[in-house]
Amino acid sequence: MVQTEAAMEAYNAYWENSFIPGADIMWMVLILVLAVFALWQARTFVSKF
């Protein structure tokens, strides 16, 4: 359990020192945006056939 607590502290320190505000949430938002864009691209690609 001590290792998990140390890992969480390191994780939080990493995001707190990031140059992006709210980076711990922004990376998840970025992944969702990329997924939506990829689905849109796949749909437009398939509709050409």
DSSP file (Angstrom, degrees, kcal/mol; ACC not computed):
  #  RESIDUE AA STRUCTURE BP1 BP2  ACC     N-H-->O    O-->H-N    N-H-->O    O-->H-N    TCO  KAPPA ALPHA  PHI   PSI    X-CA   Y-CA   Z-CA
    1    1 A M     >        0   0    0      0, 0.0     4,-1.9     0, 0.0     5,-0.2   0.000 360.0 360.0 360.0 -29.7    0.0    0.0    0.0
    2    2 A V  H  >  +     0   0    0      1,-0.2     4,-2.3     2,-0.2     5,-0.2   0.893 360.0  53.3 -65.1 -38.6    2.9    2.3    0.6
    3    3 A Q  H  > S+     0   0    0      1,-0.2     4,-2.3     2,-0.2    -1,-0.2   0.899 107.2  51.6 -64.0 -39.5    4.0    2.0   -3.0
    4    4 A T  H  > S+     0   0    0      2,-0.2     4,-2.3     1,-0.2    -1,-0.2   0.909 109.8  49.0 -63.6 -42.3    0.6    3.0   -4.2
    5    5 A E  H  X S+     0   0    0     -4,-1.9     4,-2.1     1,-0.2    -1,-0.2   0.904 111.6  49.2 -64.7 -40.7    0.5    6.1   -2.1
    6    6 A A  H  X S+     0   0    0     -4,-2.3     4,-2.2     1,-0.2    -1,-0.2   0.889 110.7  51.0 -65.0 -38.6    4.0    7.1   -3.3
    7    7 A A  H  X S+     0   0    0     -4,-2.3     4,-2.4     2,-0.2    -2,-0.2   0.903 109.8  49.4 -65.7 -40.7    2.9    6.5   -6.9
    8    8 A M  H  X S+     0   0    0     -4,-2.3     4,-2.7     2,-0.2    -2,-0.2   0.887 110.0  51.2 -66.8 -38.1   -0.2    8.7   -6.4
    9    9 A E  H  X S+     0   0    0     -4,-2.1     4,-2.4     2,-0.2    -1,-0.2   0.916 111.9  46.9 -64.2 -42.0    1.9   11.5   -4.9
   10   10 A A  H  X S+     0   0    0     -4,-2.2     4,-2.2     2,-0.2    -2,-0.2   0.901 112.2  50.9 -65.3 -40.3    4.3   11.4   -7.8
   11   11 A Y  H  X S+     0   0    0     -4,-2.4     4,-1.9     2,-0.2    -2,-0.2   0.928 112.4  45.6 -62.6 -46.2    1.4   11.4  -10.3
   12   12 A N  H  X S+     0   0    0     -4,-2.7     4,-2.3     1,-0.2    -2,-0.2   0.895 112.1  51.4 -65.4 -40.2   -0.2   14.4   -8.6
   13   13 A A  H  X S+     0   0    0     -4,-2.4     4,-1.7     1,-0.2    -1,-0.2   0.885 107.5  54.3 -64.1 -38.0    3.1   16.3   -8.4
   14   14 A Y  H  < S+     0   0    0     -4,-2.2    -2,-0.2     1,-0.2    -1,-0.2   0.933 112.7  41.5 -61.0 -46.9    3.7   15.6  -12.1
   15   15 A W  H >< S+     0   0    0     -4,-1.9     3,-1.1     1,-0.2     8,-0.3   0.843 110.4  57.1 -73.4 -32.2    0.3   17.1  -13.1
   16   16 A E  H 3< S+     0   0    0     -4,-2.3    -1,-0.2     1,-0.2    -2,-0.2   0.849 108.7  47.3 -65.7 -32.5    0.6   20.0  -10.7
   17   17 A N  T 3< S+     0   0    0     -4,-1.7    -1,-0.2    -5,-0.2    -2,-0.2   0.376  88.7 117.7 -89.3   4.5    3.9   21.1  -12.3
   18   18 A S    <   -     0   0    0     -3,-1.1     4,-0.1     2,-0.1     5,-0.1  -0.348  69.1-132.1 -72.0 153.6    2.5   20.8  -15.8
   19   19 A F  S    S+     0   0    0      2,-0.1    -1,-0.1     4,-0.0    -4,-0.0   0.531  88.2  81.5 -82.1  -5.8    2.3   23.9  -18.0
   20   20 A I  S >  S-     0   0    0     -5,-0.1     3,-1.3     0, 0.0     2,-0.2  -0.886  85.7-124.2-101.2 124.0   -1.3   23.1  -18.9
   21   21 A P  T 3  S+     0   0    0      0, 0.0     5,-0.1     0, 0.0    -2,-0.1  -0.463  96.6   8.3 -66.0 134.6   -3.9   24.2  -16.4
   22   22 A G  T >> S+     0   0    0     -2,-0.2     4,-2.5    -7,-0.1     3,-1.6   0.847  81.7 160.1  65.9  33.8   -6.1   21.3  -15.3
   23   23 A A  H <>  +     0   0    0     -3,-1.3     4,-1.7    -8,-0.3     5,-0.2   0.785  63.6  66.1 -63.1 -28.2   -3.8   18.9  -17.2
   24   24 A D  H 34 S+     0   0    0      1,-0.2    -1,-0.3     2,-0.2     4,-0.2   0.775 116.1  28.8 -66.1 -22.9   -4.9   15.9  -15.2
   25   25 A I  H X> S+     0   0    0     -3,-1.6     4,-1.9     2,-0.1     3,-0.6   0.736 111.6  66.4-101.2 -33.0   -8.4   16.3  -16.9
   26   26 A M  H 3X S+     0   0    0     -4,-2.5     4,-2.6     1,-0.2    -2,-0.2   0.820  94.3  58.4 -62.8 -31.9   -7.3   17.9  -20.1
   27   27 A W  H 3X S+     0   0    0     -4,-1.7     4,-1.8     1,-0.2    -1,-0.2   0.870 106.9  48.4 -67.7 -32.7   -5.5   14.8  -21.4
   28   28 A M  H <> S+     0   0    0     -3,-0.6     4,-2.1     2,-0.2    -1,-0.2   0.900 111.2  50.1 -69.7 -40.1   -8.7   12.8  -21.1
   29   29 A V  H  X S+     0   0    0     -4,-1.9     4,-2.5     1,-0.2    -2,-0.2   0.909 109.0  52.7 -63.0 -41.5  -10.6   15.5  -22.9
   30   30 A L  H  X S+     0   0    0     -4,-2.6     4,-2.5     1,-0.2    -1,-0.2   0.908 108.2  50.2 -61.3 -42.3   -8.0   15.5  -25.7
   31   31 A I  H  X S+     0   0    0     -4,-1.8     4,-2.2     2,-0.2    -1,-0.2   0.907 111.0  49.2 -63.3 -41.4   -8.4   11.7  -26.1
   32   32 A L  H  X S+     0   0    0     -4,-2.1     4,-2.4     2,-0.2    -2,-0.2   0.909 111.1  49.6 -64.2 -41.5  -12.1   12.0  -26.4
   33   33 A V  H  X S+     0   0    0     -4,-2.5     4,-2.4     1,-0.2    -2,-0.2   0.921 111.4  48.9 -63.4 -43.6  -11.8   14.8  -29.0
   34   34 A L  H  X S+     0   0    0     -4,-2.5     4,-2.5     1,-0.2    -1,-0.2   0.882 110.2  51.9 -63.4 -37.5   -9.4   12.7  -31.0
   35   35 A A  H  X S+     0   0    0     -4,-2.2     4,-2.4     2,-0.2    -2,-0.2   0.921 110.4  47.3 -65.3 -43.5  -11.7    9.7  -30.8
   36   36 A V  H  X S+     0   0    0     -4,-2.4     4,-2.3     2,-0.2    -2,-0.2   0.915 112.9  49.5 -63.4 -42.5  -14.7   11.8  -32.1
   37   37 A F  H  X S+     0   0    0     -4,-2.4     4,-2.5     1,-0.2    -2,-0.2   0.905 110.5  50.4 -62.6 -41.4  -12.5   13.2  -34.9
   38   38 A A  H  X S+     0   0    0     -4,-2.5     4,-2.5     2,-0.2    -2,-0.2   0.903 110.4  49.1 -65.1 -41.0  -11.3    9.7  -35.9
   39   39 A L  H  X S+     0   0    0     -4,-2.4     4,-2.3     2,-0.2    -1,-0.2   0.904 111.4  49.7 -64.0 -40.5  -14.9    8.4  -36.0
   40   40 A W  H  X S+     0   0    0     -4,-2.3     4,-2.4     2,-0.2    -2,-0.2   0.915 111.5  48.7 -63.7 -43.3  -15.9   11.4  -38.1
   41   41 A Q  H  X S+     0   0    0     -4,-2.5     4,-2.2     1,-0.2    -2,-0.2   0.909 111.3  49.9 -63.2 -42.5  -13.0   10.8  -40.5
   42   42 A A  H  X S+     0   0    0     -4,-2.5     4,-2.3     2,-0.2    -1,-0.2   0.896 111.1  49.7 -63.9 -39.5  -13.9    7.1  -40.7
   43   43 A R  H  X S+     0   0    0     -4,-2.3     4,-2.0     1,-0.2    -2,-0.2   0.926 112.4  45.9 -66.1 -44.4  -17.5    7.9  -41.5
   44   44 A T  H  < S+     0   0    0     -4,-2.4     4,-0.5     1,-0.2    -1,-0.2   0.860 112.8  51.7 -67.8 -33.3  -16.7   10.4  -44.2
   45   45 A F  H >< S+     0   0    0     -4,-2.2     3,-0.9    -5,-0.2     4,-0.2   0.924 111.9  45.3 -67.0 -44.2  -14.1    7.9  -45.7
   46   46 A V  H >< S+     0   0    0     -4,-2.3     3,-1.6     1,-0.2    -2,-0.2   0.843 104.8  62.5 -69.0 -33.8  -16.6    5.1  -45.8
   47   47 A S  T 3< S+     0   0    0     -4,-2.0    -1,-0.2     1,-0.3    -2,-0.2   0.644  89.3  70.8 -70.0 -12.7  -19.4    7.3  -47.3
   48   48 A K  T <         0   0    0     -3,-0.9    -1,-0.3    -4,-0.5    -2,-0.2   0.663 360.0 360.0 -76.3 -14.2  -17.3    7.9  -50.4
   49   49 A F    <         0   0    0     -3,-1.6    -1,-0.2    -4,-0.2    -2,-0.2   0.440 360.0 360.0 -97.2 360.0  -17.8    4.3  -51.6
